[in-house]
Amino acid sequence: MYKKIIIIVSIISLVIIGFLVYWYPVQKGMAEKAVQLYMEKQGISQDNIDGKNIMKDYKQGGYKIDIVLKDDPGLVYSYFWRKEHGVVLLVFINGTAGIDEGMKYPPLENP
């Protein structure tokens, strides 16, 4: 009886650990890779990044990656990644989204 309890607890623990490993580090890596590919298509090099902030998006799932570029100061490029939908870009200036003009790297039409 004692062995069965240990086996059941071990299996449950492994499932929980596996879920957490997938949910955080694996998905974070997937998001970073997807955003990096998106930025390459935009013509943005990694050397041009002045600041980067990665956050787990608990409300919608996925990740949000904010990027500040050296050659486009004053704008924050916010890349939203969800496994089901890929990458969506919103650009902010002074906390206001939806900038249409003046950005050096606009969102891609068909990423």
TIVO-2410 file (N, C-alpha, C; in nm, 3 decimals):
# residues 111
REC num residu      c1      c2      c3 atome chaine
REC   1      M   0.082  -0.120   0.000     N      A
REC   1      M   0.000   0.000   0.000    CA      A
REC   1      M   0.087   0.127   0.000     C      A
REC   2      Y   0.191   0.128   0.082     N      A
REC   2      Y   0.280   0.242   0.093    CA      A
REC   2      Y   0.351   0.268  -0.040     C      A
REC   3      K   0.392   0.161  -0.111     N      A
REC   3      K   0.459   0.173  -0.240    CA      A
REC   3      K   0.366   0.234  -0.345     C      A
REC   4      K   0.240   0.197  -0.343     N      A
REC   4      K   0.143   0.250  -0.439    CA      A
REC   4      K   0.125   0.400  -0.420     C      A
REC   5      I   0.120   0.443  -0.296     N      A
REC   5      I   0.105   0.586  -0.267    CA      A
REC   5      I   0.227   0.663  -0.317     C      A
REC   6      I   0.345   0.611  -0.293     N      A
REC   6      I   0.468   0.676  -0.340    CA      A
REC   6      I   0.469   0.683  -0.493     C      A
REC   7      I   0.429   0.578  -0.560     N      A
REC   7      I   0.426   0.576  -0.706    CA      A
REC   7      I   0.326   0.679  -0.759     C      A
REC   8      I   0.207   0.683  -0.699     N      A
REC   8      I   0.105   0.778  -0.743    CA      A
REC   8      I   0.150   0.922  -0.721     C      A
REC   9      V   0.207   0.950  -0.605     N      A
REC   9      V   0.256   1.084  -0.575    CA      A
REC   9      V   0.370   1.121  -0.671     C      A
REC  10      S   0.458   1.027  -0.701     N      A
REC  10      S   0.569   1.052  -0.794    CA      A
REC  10      S   0.517   1.084  -0.934     C      A
REC  11      I   0.419   1.009  -0.980     N      A
REC  11      I   0.362   1.032  -1.113    CA      A
REC  11      I   0.295   1.168  -1.120     C      A
REC  12      I   0.217   1.201  -1.018     N      A
REC  12      I   0.150   1.332  -1.015    CA      A
REC  12      I   0.254   1.444  -1.013     C      A
REC  13      S   0.360   1.428  -0.935     N      A
REC  13      S   0.466   1.529  -0.928    CA      A
REC  13      S   0.534   1.546  -1.063     C      A
REC  14      L   0.563   1.437  -1.132     N      A
REC  14      L   0.627   1.444  -1.264    CA      A
REC  14      L   0.537   1.514  -1.365     C      A
REC  15      V   0.408   1.487  -1.360     N      A
REC  15      V   0.314   1.553  -1.451    CA      A
REC  15      V   0.311   1.703  -1.425     C      A
REC  16      I   0.306   1.742  -1.299     N      A
REC  16      I   0.303   1.884  -1.264    CA      A
REC  16      I   0.433   1.952  -1.306     C      A
REC  17      I   0.546   1.890  -1.278     N      A
REC  17      I   0.676   1.948  -1.317    CA      A
REC  17      I   0.686   1.959  -1.469     C      A
REC  18      G   0.643   1.855  -1.540     N      A
REC  18      G   0.644   1.859  -1.687    CA      A
REC  18      G   0.559   1.972  -1.741     C      A
REC  19      F   0.441   1.991  -1.682     N      A
REC  19      F   0.353   2.100  -1.723    CA      A
REC  19      F   0.419   2.235  -1.700     C      A
REC  20      L   0.478   2.255  -1.583     N      A
REC  20      L   0.542   2.383  -1.551    CA      A
REC  20      L   0.661   2.411  -1.642     C      A
REC  21      V   0.739   2.308  -1.673     N      A
REC  21      V   0.854   2.326  -1.763    CA      A
REC  21      V   0.804   2.367  -1.901     C      A
REC  22      Y   0.697   2.304  -1.948     N      A
REC  22      Y   0.643   2.341  -2.080    CA      A
REC  22      Y   0.582   2.480  -2.075     C      A
REC  23      W   0.506   2.510  -1.972     N      A
REC  23      W   0.432   2.635  -1.964    CA      A
REC  23      W   0.523   2.756  -1.957     C      A
REC  24      Y   0.636   2.747  -1.889     N      A
REC  24      Y   0.721   2.863  -1.872    CA      A
REC  24      Y   0.844   2.863  -1.962     C      A
REC  25      P   0.949   2.787  -1.934     N      A
REC  25      P   1.070   2.800  -2.015    CA      A
REC  25      P   1.053   2.758  -2.161     C      A
REC  26      V   0.978   2.654  -2.188     N      A
REC  26      V   0.964   2.609  -2.327    CA      A
REC  26      V   0.884   2.711  -2.408     C      A
REC  27      Q   0.771   2.754  -2.355     N      A
REC  27      Q   0.692   2.854  -2.428    CA      A
REC  27      Q   0.764   2.987  -2.439     C      A
REC  28      K   0.839   3.024  -2.337     N      A
REC  28      K   0.916   3.149  -2.344    CA      A
REC  28      K   1.018   3.140  -2.457     C      A
REC  29      G   1.085   3.027  -2.470     N      A
REC  29      G   1.181   3.008  -2.579    CA      A
REC  29      G   1.113   3.011  -2.714     C      A
REC  30      M   0.995   2.950  -2.724     N      A
REC  30      M   0.919   2.952  -2.849    CA      A
REC  30      M   0.880   3.095  -2.886     C      A
REC  31      A   0.839   3.173  -2.787     N      A
REC  31      A   0.800   3.313  -2.811    CA      A
REC  31      A   0.920   3.395  -2.856     C      A
REC  32      E   1.033   3.379  -2.788     N      A
REC  32      E   1.152   3.455  -2.826    CA      A
REC  32      E   1.197   3.422  -2.968     C      A
REC  33      K   1.192   3.295  -3.004     N      A
REC  33      K   1.233   3.253  -3.138    CA      A
REC  33      K   1.138   3.310  -3.244     C      A
REC  34      A   1.006   3.303  -3.217     N      A
REC  34      A   0.907   3.356  -3.312    CA      A
REC  34      A   0.924   3.507  -3.331     C      A
REC  35      V   0.947   3.579  -3.222     N      A
REC  35      V   0.965   3.724  -3.231    CA      A
REC  35      V   1.095   3.756  -3.304     C      A
REC  36      Q   1.200   3.681  -3.278     N      A
REC  36      Q   1.327   3.702  -3.347    CA      A
REC  36      Q   1.309   3.685  -3.499     C      A
REC  37      L   1.239   3.581  -3.541     N      A
REC  37      L   1.213   3.560  -3.684    CA      A
REC  37      L   1.128   3.673  -3.743     C      A
REC  38      Y   1.028   3.718  -3.667     N      A
REC  38      Y   0.943   3.829  -3.711    CA      A
REC  38      Y   1.028   3.955  -3.731     C      A
REC  39      M   1.115   3.982  -3.634     N      A
REC  39      M   1.200   4.101  -3.642    CA      A
REC  39      M   1.297   4.091  -3.760     C      A
REC  40      E   1.349   3.972  -3.788     N      A
REC  40      E   1.437   3.954  -3.904    CA      A
REC  40      E   1.363   3.987  -4.033     C      A
REC  41      K   1.237   3.946  -4.043     N      A
REC  41      K   1.156   3.978  -4.161    CA      A
REC  41      K   1.131   4.128  -4.173     C      A
REC  42      Q   1.128   4.196  -4.058     N      A
REC  42      Q   1.112   4.341  -4.057    CA      A
REC  42      Q   1.242   4.412  -4.093     C      A
REC  43      G   1.353   4.341  -4.088     N      A
REC  43      G   1.483   4.402  -4.115    CA      A
REC  43      G   1.551   4.457  -3.992     C      A
REC  44      I   1.512   4.410  -3.874     N      A
REC  44      I   1.570   4.457  -3.748    CA      A
REC  44      I   1.678   4.357  -3.704     C      A
REC  45      S   1.799   4.408  -3.682     N      A
REC  45      S   1.906   4.321  -3.634    CA      A
REC  45      S   1.907   4.319  -3.482     C      A
REC  46      Q   1.961   4.213  -3.426     N      A
REC  46      Q   1.969   4.199  -3.280    CA      A
REC  46      Q   2.061   4.306  -3.219     C      A
REC  47      D   2.157   4.356  -3.299     N      A
REC  47      D   2.247   4.461  -3.250    CA      A
REC  47      D   2.176   4.595  -3.232     C      A
REC  48      N   2.060   4.608  -3.295     N      A
REC  48      N   1.984   4.733  -3.290    CA      A
REC  48      N   1.895   4.742  -3.166     C      A
REC  49      I   1.889   4.637  -3.086     N      A
REC  49      I   1.802   4.637  -2.968    CA      A
REC  49      I   1.870   4.712  -2.854     C      A
REC  50      D   1.799   4.813  -2.804     N      A
REC  50      D   1.850   4.894  -2.693    CA      A
REC  50      D   1.795   4.845  -2.559     C      A
REC  51      G   1.675   4.788  -2.562     N      A
REC  51      G   1.612   4.736  -2.440    CA      A
REC  51      G   1.511   4.629  -2.475     C      A
REC  52      K   1.496   4.533  -2.383     N      A
REC  52      K   1.405   4.420  -2.408    CA      A
REC  52      K   1.345   4.377  -2.275     C      A
REC  53      N   1.212   4.356  -2.275     N      A
REC  53      N   1.143   4.312  -2.155    CA      A
REC  53      N   1.046   4.201  -2.195     C      A
REC  54      I   1.060   4.084  -2.133     N      A
REC  54      I   0.976   3.969  -2.164    CA      A
REC  54      I   0.884   3.942  -2.046     C      A
REC  55      M   0.752   3.931  -2.076     N      A
REC  55      M   0.655   3.908  -1.970    CA      A
REC  55      M   0.558   3.797  -2.011     C      A
REC  56      K   0.525   3.712  -1.917     N      A
REC  56      K   0.422   3.611  -1.938    CA      A
REC  56      K   0.287   3.682  -1.940     C      A
REC  57      D   0.205   3.653  -2.041     N      A
REC  57      D   0.073   3.712  -2.052    CA      A
REC  57      D  -0.029   3.612  -1.996     C      A
REC  58      Y  -0.060   3.626  -1.869     N      A
REC  58      Y  -0.151   3.533  -1.803    CA      A
REC  58      Y  -0.295   3.551  -1.848     C      A
REC  59      K  -0.330   3.673  -1.887     N      A
REC  59      K  -0.469   3.702  -1.924    CA      A
REC  59      K  -0.507   3.635  -2.056     C      A
REC  60      Q  -0.421   3.645  -2.157     N      A
REC  60      Q  -0.452   3.589  -2.288    CA      A
REC  60      Q  -0.372   3.464  -2.321     C      A
REC  61      G  -0.274   3.433  -2.239     N      A
REC  61      G  -0.185   3.321  -2.268    CA      A
REC  61      G  -0.073   3.368  -2.358     C      A
REC  62      G   0.037   3.299  -2.357     N      A
REC  62      G   0.150   3.339  -2.440    CA      A
REC  62      G   0.243   3.436  -2.369     C      A
REC  63      Y   0.312   3.517  -2.449     N      A
REC  63      Y   0.410   3.612  -2.396    CA      A
REC  63      Y   0.401   3.745  -2.466     C      A
REC  64      K   0.444   3.850  -2.396     N      A
REC  64      K   0.456   3.985  -2.451    CA      A
REC  64      K   0.603   4.023  -2.440     C      A
REC  65      I   0.660   4.067  -2.552     N      A
REC  65      I   0.800   4.108  -2.553    CA      A
REC  65      I   0.806   4.253  -2.601     C      A
REC  66      D   0.848   4.342  -2.512     N      A
REC  66      D   0.864   4.483  -2.546    CA      A
REC  66      D   1.008   4.508  -2.589     C      A
REC  67      I   1.024   4.576  -2.702     N      A
REC  67      I   1.156   4.604  -2.758    CA      A
REC  67      I   1.168   4.755  -2.781     C      A
REC  68      V   1.281   4.812  -2.738     N      A
REC  68      V   1.317   4.950  -2.771    CA      A
REC  68      V   1.438   4.942  -2.862     C      A
REC  69      L   1.431   5.014  -2.974     N      A
REC  69      L   1.538   5.008  -3.074    CA      A
REC  69      L   1.626   5.132  -3.069     C      A
REC  70      K   1.752   5.113  -3.099     N      A
REC  70      K   1.848   5.224  -3.099    CA      A
REC  70      K   1.817   5.327  -3.207     C      A
REC  71      D   1.773   5.279  -3.325     N      A
REC  71      D   1.751   5.371  -3.437    CA      A
REC  71      D   1.606   5.417  -3.450     C      A
REC  72      D   1.522   5.385  -3.354     N      A
REC  72      D   1.383   5.431  -3.354    CA      A
REC  72      D   1.343   5.465  -3.209     C      A
REC  73      P   1.414   5.562  -3.149     N      A
REC  73      P   1.390   5.593  -3.007    CA      A
REC  73      P   1.252   5.654  -2.986     C      A
REC  74      G   1.202   5.637  -2.866     N      A
REC  74      G   1.073   5.693  -2.830    CA      A
REC  74      G   0.957   5.599  -2.857     C      A
REC  75      L   0.981   5.492  -2.934     N      A
REC  75      L   0.876   5.396  -2.963    CA      A
REC  75      L   0.905   5.265  -2.890     C      A
REC  76      V   0.799   5.198  -2.848     N      A
REC  76      V   0.811   5.065  -2.789    CA      A
REC  76      V   0.739   4.968  -2.882     C      A
REC  77      Y   0.815   4.874  -2.935     N      A
REC  77      Y   0.758   4.770  -3.021    CA      A
REC  77      Y   0.716   4.655  -2.930     C      A
REC  78      S   0.585   4.633  -2.918     N      A
REC  78      S   0.532   4.528  -2.831    CA      A
REC  78      S   0.488   4.411  -2.918     C      A
REC  79      Y   0.560   4.301  -2.905     N      A
REC  79      Y   0.529   4.179  -2.979    CA      A
REC  79      Y   0.452   4.085  -2.886     C      A
REC  80      F   0.333   4.046  -2.929     N      A
REC  80      F   0.251   3.954  -2.852    CA      A
REC  80      F   0.255   3.819  -2.922     C      A
REC  81      W   0.293   3.714  -2.850     N      A
REC  81      W   0.302   3.580  -2.907    CA      A
REC  81      W   0.208   3.486  -2.835     C      A
REC  82      R   0.130   3.415  -2.913     N      A
REC  82      R   0.049   3.303  -2.864    CA      A
REC  82      R   0.070   3.188  -2.959     C      A
REC  83      K   0.083   3.070  -2.906     N      A
REC  83      K   0.112   2.953  -2.987    CA      A
REC  83      K   0.010   2.936  -3.100     C      A
REC  84      E  -0.115   2.961  -3.072     N      A
REC  84      E  -0.221   2.941  -3.170    CA      A
REC  84      E  -0.223   3.047  -3.279     C      A
REC  85      H  -0.175   3.168  -3.248     N      A
REC  85      H  -0.189   3.281  -3.340    CA      A
REC  85      H  -0.058   3.339  -3.390     C      A
REC  86      G   0.054   3.297  -3.337     N      A
REC  86      G   0.182   3.353  -3.381    CA      A
REC  86      G   0.208   3.488  -3.317     C      A
REC  87      V   0.271   3.577  -3.393     N      A
REC  87      V   0.315   3.707  -3.342    CA      A
REC  87      V   0.226   3.819  -3.395     C      A
REC  88      V   0.188   3.908  -3.305     N      A
REC  88      V   0.114   4.029  -3.340    CA      A
REC  88      V   0.195   4.146  -3.284     C      A
REC  89      L   0.212   4.251  -3.364     N      A
REC  89      L   0.291   4.367  -3.322    CA      A
REC  89      L   0.201   4.488  -3.303     C      A
REC  90      L   0.219   4.554  -3.189     N      A
REC  90      L   0.161   4.685  -3.163    CA      A
REC  90      L   0.277   4.778  -3.128     C      A
REC  91      V   0.273   4.899  -3.178     N      A
REC  91      V   0.378   4.996  -3.151    CA      A
REC  91      V   0.318   5.107  -3.065     C      A
REC  92      F   0.390   5.143  -2.958     N      A
REC  92      F   0.342   5.243  -2.863    CA      A
REC  92      F   0.437   5.363  -2.861     C      A
REC  93      I   0.377   5.481  -2.846     N      A
REC  93      I   0.453   5.602  -2.817    CA      A
REC  93      I   0.382   5.670  -2.701     C      A
REC  94      N   0.455   5.697  -2.595     N      A
REC  94      N   0.398   5.757  -2.474    CA      A
REC  94      N   0.276   5.680  -2.424     C      A
REC  95      G   0.280   5.548  -2.433     N      A
REC  95      G   0.172   5.464  -2.382    CA      A
REC  95      G   0.050   5.453  -2.472     C      A
REC  96      T   0.053   5.518  -2.590     N      A
REC  96      T  -0.060   5.514  -2.683    CA      A
REC  96      T  -0.028   5.418  -2.797     C      A
REC  97      A  -0.118   5.325  -2.822     N      A
REC  97      A  -0.096   5.226  -2.928    CA      A
REC  97      A  -0.154   5.273  -3.060     C      A
REC  98      G  -0.118   5.202  -3.165     N      A
REC  98      G  -0.177   5.225  -3.295    CA      A
REC  98      G  -0.106   5.330  -3.378     C      A
REC  99      I   0.022   5.344  -3.360     N      A
REC  99      I   0.099   5.439  -3.439    CA      A
REC  99      I   0.099   5.391  -3.584     C      A
REC 100      D   0.060   5.478  -3.677     N      A
REC 100      D   0.058   5.440  -3.818    CA      A
REC 100      D   0.173   5.503  -3.896     C      A
REC 101      E   0.217   5.619  -3.851     N      A
REC 101      E   0.321   5.689  -3.925    CA      A
REC 101      E   0.441   5.714  -3.835     C      A
REC 102      G   0.554   5.730  -3.897     N      A
REC 102      G   0.673   5.768  -3.823    CA      A
REC 102      G   0.753   5.653  -3.765     C      A
REC 103      M   0.702   5.531  -3.776     N      A
REC 103      M   0.779   5.418  -3.726    CA      A
REC 103      M   0.867   5.364  -3.839     C      A
REC 104      K   0.985   5.326  -3.803     N      A
REC 104      K   1.081   5.277  -3.902    CA      A
REC 104      K   1.049   5.133  -3.945     C      A
REC 105      Y   0.990   5.054  -3.856     N      A
REC 105      Y   0.962   4.913  -3.883    CA      A
REC 105      Y   0.815   4.882  -3.859     C      A
REC 106      P   0.729   4.903  -3.959     N      A
REC 106      P   0.586   4.877  -3.940    CA      A
REC 106      P   0.556   4.728  -3.928     C      A
REC 107      P   0.438   4.694  -3.877     N      A
REC 107      P   0.399   4.552  -3.868    CA      A
REC 107      P   0.396   4.488  -4.006     C      A
REC 108      L   0.424   4.360  -4.011     N      A
REC 108      L   0.423   4.287  -4.137    CA      A
REC 108      L   0.279   4.259  -4.182     C      A
REC 109      E   0.257   4.264  -4.311     N      A
REC 109      E   0.125   4.234  -4.366    CA      A
REC 109      E   0.092   4.087  -4.350     C      A
REC 110      N   0.184   4.000  -4.396     N      A
REC 110      N   0.165   3.854  -4.388    CA      A
REC 110      N   0.290   3.792  -4.327     C      A
REC 111      P   0.295   3.788  -4.193     N      A
REC 111      P   0.417   3.737  -4.128    CA      A
REC 111      P   0.433   3.592  -4.158     C      A
***
